[in-house]
Amino acid sequence: MTLPPTQLLPERDAARYIGMSRDFLRHQRMHGRGPAYARLGRSVRYRIGDLESWLDARMVRSRDAA
């Protein structure tokens, strides 16, 4: 099943989506380095498209891949 890029994921699912822990996402958010997020009351939600963009910006290509 493909999820639309605008779908909002709760913090737990967003962390799972990027293969990291909730604590990692919280730490990144506290230091302004994490993916964009929405605060809805006390809940934090992440759009899949923002998670993908954040991951894409961190991709590193090896010299051999060129």
Secondary structure, 3 states (H helix, E strand, C coil): CCCCCCCEEEHHHHHHHHCCCHHHHHHHHHCCCCCCCEEECCEEEEEHHHHHHHHHCCCCCCHHHC
